[in-house]
Amino acid sequence: MSLCWTDVNDIAIELVEQYQDIDPRYVNFVDLRNWVMALPGFDDDPQRCGEKILEAIQAAWIEEAD
């Protein structure tokens, strides 16, 4: 499966699995961006990522982790 920045919920699920010991409420956007780009199957242009996308990913990650 190929992931893009707009696959917010799928990315959140992958982050929950990859970073089980991390509290997503305290992740900075630099780390979050790097971790998303390092996910298996992630294949999107790094330049397409902005603060709103990272906020949406973090919110979905928080919701998925709860």
Secondary structure per residue as TSV (DSSP state, phi and psi in degrees):
chain	resnum	aa	ss	phi	psi
A	1	M	-	360.0	132.8
A	2	S	-	-95.4	131.4
A	3	L	B	-106.8	140.3
A	4	C	-	-122.0	166.6
A	5	W	T	-55.5	-31.7
A	6	T	T	-80.2	-5.9
A	7	D	-	-84.6	57.6
A	8	V	H	-56.1	-49.3
A	9	N	H	-68.3	-40.5
A	10	D	H	-64.8	-39.4
A	11	I	H	-63.7	-42.4
A	12	A	H	-59.9	-42.4
A	13	I	H	-62.3	-43.9
A	14	E	H	-63.5	-40.0
A	15	L	H	-65.8	-39.4
A	16	V	H	-59.4	-42.5
A	17	E	H	-71.2	-39.7
A	18	Q	H	-77.9	-33.8
A	19	Y	-	-125.4	61.0
A	20	Q	T	-62.8	-29.6
A	21	D	T	-91.9	4.1
A	22	I	-	-101.0	133.6
A	23	D	-	-88.2	111.7
A	24	P	G	-63.5	-16.8
A	25	R	G	-67.5	-20.4
A	26	Y	G	-113.2	16.3
A	27	V	-	-88.6	130.1
A	28	N	-	-81.6	160.1
A	29	F	H	-68.1	-27.7
A	30	V	H	-64.7	-48.5
A	31	D	H	-64.0	-44.2
A	32	L	H	-58.9	-45.8
A	33	R	H	-59.7	-46.1
A	34	N	H	-64.1	-41.3
A	35	W	H	-66.7	-39.7
A	36	V	H	-63.2	-46.1
A	37	M	H	-64.8	-23.1
A	38	A	H	-87.7	-6.6
A	39	L	S	-63.8	141.8
A	40	P	T	-60.4	132.1
A	41	G	T	89.0	-6.6
A	42	F	B	-74.0	126.6
A	43	D	-	-148.3	76.3
A	44	D	S	-143.1	161.9
A	45	D	-	-70.4	122.7
A	46	P	G	-57.8	-26.7
A	47	Q	G	-72.2	-14.5
A	48	R	G	-82.8	-3.2
A	49	C	-	-91.4	134.0
A	50	G	-	-134.4	178.9
A	51	E	H	-61.4	-38.9
A	52	K	H	-64.6	-38.8
A	53	I	H	-66.2	-44.2
A	54	L	H	-63.6	-38.5
A	55	E	H	-61.8	-43.0
A	56	A	H	-65.5	-40.8
A	57	I	H	-64.2	-45.4
A	58	Q	H	-63.1	-42.5
A	59	A	H	-62.5	-42.6
A	60	A	H	-66.8	-37.0
A	61	W	H	-63.9	-44.8
A	62	I	H	-59.8	-46.8
A	63	E	H	-63.4	-42.3
A	64	E	H	-67.1	-35.3
A	65	A	H	-72.4	-25.8
A	66	D	-	-79.4	360.0
